[in-house]
Amino acid sequence: MDAVSYAGDMTSDSDDALSWDGDDSDAPARPAPGERSSKAERPARSPQSAPESTGSAPDADLPDGWTAVGGGSETTSSVTVGREDATPLSTGMLLTLGIVGGIYLLYSVGWVVGGLRLKPLANLIVADAMYVPWFILAVAAPALWFLAVWVLTRAKAGWIRIALLLVGVVLLVPWPFVTVGVIGS
């Protein structure tokens, strides 16, 4: 087999990666690597299709050679990823969240240890059917508090989130562990 004829029959993987079954044949092709498309080569848009809310052309924010495609591309000026108003957490906030999260993890372990120490005493008072669900809820309470504060305070100030997390540190103390301890009686 001749290498020239074989190479001519084969399509490159990069060409396959840029095409979909059912692509429109009349759609403008992307420029080849190294080529630059000019603004004059882009299809002309009618004034009705220009977005009125942004006041800019749909492709104004896209690099040369890229065109917005798909449903609603006439009114799309750029692609946004994630929430625009989401700001990254500061170093202090990340440290505080890590420390409080570690305290909550220790609280869960404390509830397990303290709850298992109280199980023989609890069997004298209540049945296992009543003890086990509350034991599981007590172990999960610190994680549930952390998750609830995280989700419910997303749009609030950082000090509100920290204050609610510190309230949880006070409320969720594993009292069976603190009073009986690991040694227990």
RAGI-V789334 format. One record per pair of residues at least 24 apart in sequence whose C-alpha atoms are under 7 Angstrom apart, sorted by the first residue. I is the first residue (numbers start at 0). GAP is how many residues later the second one is. Records with the same first field share a line. If there is no record, write none. Layout:
I: GAP + GAP
//
This chain:
29: 35
30: 34
35: 28 + 29
36: 27 + 28
48: 25 + 26
49: 24 + 25
50: 24
103: 38 + 39
106: 35 + 66 + 67
107: 31 + 32 + 34
109: 64 + 67
110: 27 + 28 + 63 + 66
111: 27
112: 64
113: 62 + 63 + 66 + 67
114: 61
141: 30
//
